[in-house]
Amino acid sequence: MSELTHCSICGCTLEDETECYEVENEILCQDCYDNETVICDHCGDRLTYSSITITIGGVQFPE
């Protein structure tokens, strides 16, 4: 990485490529990857909590 990258959720600076995780075409830091994403039981993809809707009857998945 020749230029600084920032986490799409918290905005922290990621100076090393090993600190970056890509989820839904967004770059995340380790903390946000661990705390702001979930693996979908339906499709197996890792999604951000902001892209799903949790309802009383379960989870509504993005289209």
Kinemage of the C-alpha trace (Angstrom):
@kinemage 1
@onewidth
@group {chain A} dominant
@subgroup {mainchain}
@vectorlist {calphas} color= white
{ca met a 1} P 0.000 0.000 0.000
{ca ser a 2} L 1.658 3.181 -1.106
{ca glu a 3} L -0.957 5.527 0.318
{ca leu a 4} L -2.765 5.467 3.642
{ca thr a 5} L -6.049 3.618 3.759
{ca his a 6} L -8.809 4.217 6.290
{ca cys a 7} L -11.354 1.851 7.792
{ca ser a 8} L -14.746 2.355 6.164
{ca ile a 9} L -16.533 2.065 9.514
{ca cys a 10} L -14.432 3.802 12.187
{ca gly a 11} L -12.080 5.808 9.964
{ca cys a 12} L -8.844 4.696 11.638
{ca thr a 13} L -5.684 4.796 9.524
{ca leu a 14} L -4.450 1.454 8.209
{ca glu a 15} L -0.765 1.714 7.400
{ca asp a 16} L -0.092 -1.924 6.562
{ca glu a 17} L -1.921 -4.186 4.115
{ca thr a 18} L -1.996 -6.954 6.738
{ca glu a 19} L -4.230 -4.704 8.893
{ca cys a 20} L -6.934 -4.559 6.192
{ca tyr a 21} L -9.963 -6.791 5.731
{ca glu a 22} L -12.352 -6.471 2.792
{ca val a 23} L -16.039 -7.041 3.450
{ca glu a 24} L -18.738 -6.070 0.928
{ca asn a 25} L -16.177 -4.034 -1.053
{ca glu a 26} L -15.297 -1.984 2.019
{ca ile a 27} L -11.923 -1.929 3.803
{ca leu a 28} L -12.140 -2.637 7.547
{ca cys a 29} L -9.676 -2.640 10.428
{ca gln a 30} L -9.284 -5.701 12.681
{ca asp a 31} L -11.569 -4.301 15.414
{ca cys a 32} L -14.412 -3.492 13.013
{ca tyr a 33} L -13.962 -6.817 11.214
{ca asp a 34} L -14.278 -8.624 14.558
{ca asn a 35} L -17.070 -6.492 16.058
{ca glu a 36} L -19.087 -5.089 13.156
{ca thr a 37} L -19.436 -8.118 10.862
{ca val a 38} L -21.151 -11.483 10.985
{ca ile a 39} L -21.007 -14.646 8.880
{ca cys a 40} L -24.419 -15.261 7.324
{ca asp a 41} L -25.923 -18.631 8.263
{ca his a 42} L -27.901 -18.534 5.017
{ca cys a 43} L -25.175 -17.922 2.405
{ca gly a 44} L -21.882 -18.147 4.321
{ca asp a 45} L -20.731 -14.661 3.289
{ca arg a 46} L -19.344 -12.193 5.819
{ca leu a 47} L -21.616 -9.145 6.048
{ca thr a 48} L -21.548 -5.913 7.994
{ca tyr a 49} L -24.252 -5.532 10.622
{ca ser a 50} L -25.322 -2.310 8.891
{ca ser a 51} L -26.261 -4.260 5.734
{ca ile a 52} L -28.657 -6.667 7.456
{ca thr a 53} L -31.906 -6.138 9.307
{ca ile a 54} L -32.524 -8.246 12.385
{ca thr a 55} L -36.224 -8.856 12.961
{ca ile a 56} L -38.209 -10.730 15.620
{ca gly a 57} L -38.682 -13.609 13.180
{ca gly a 58} L -35.044 -13.760 12.104
{ca val a 59} L -32.755 -11.861 9.794
{ca gln a 60} L -33.685 -10.059 6.580
{ca phe a 61} L -30.827 -10.409 4.118
{ca pro a 62} L -29.732 -7.762 1.601
{ca glu a 63} L -30.730 -8.470 -1.983
